[in-house]
Amino acid sequence: MPVIFLIRHGEAENHSPDGRDASRQLSKKGQGDIYLQAKFLLETGDKIDLICHSPFVRAVQTASILESQLHVPLLEDKALTPCGNLETLQFQLKGEDKNIVFVSHLPLIAEFAFSLTGDMVRFLPGTVVKIKRRSIEDCQGRLHWIHHPYENTPTP
């Protein structure tokens, strides 16, 4: 069955030069955390087919770091912004048999995880969650593990 990975962007600067939230960039720590998470994803051996990400700068940067390590295509999706559209994301998953990484923000990423699994997940910056879907036709799945940056092993 298909697998979904949900990732909250890495730690970002508090303010952007233009004052817009969408323009905030990853901090140095955030970049390092995402490199570690990409390495962790490689070590799991899970096949990843696509990385979908928010158009906000910090999510684009997170997705770009992941892509540089995982070598899979990127796809920007406005439904993944902080207050994006869960219905759109769930509709896109129906019938999809690819293993997809979604890079997003709070509150959407936590709401997305809850809508898929019924589990409340604490998404620190850079957190990665693996969800095993029940079927291609069903968006629902089971939370397989949670991995925060600098953890040695995922939390079941």
Summary of the structure (lengths in Angstrom):
residues: 156
radius of gyration: 14.2
end to end distance: 18.6
largest distance: 44.5
contacts: 531
relative contact order: 0.23
helix: 35%
strand: 22%
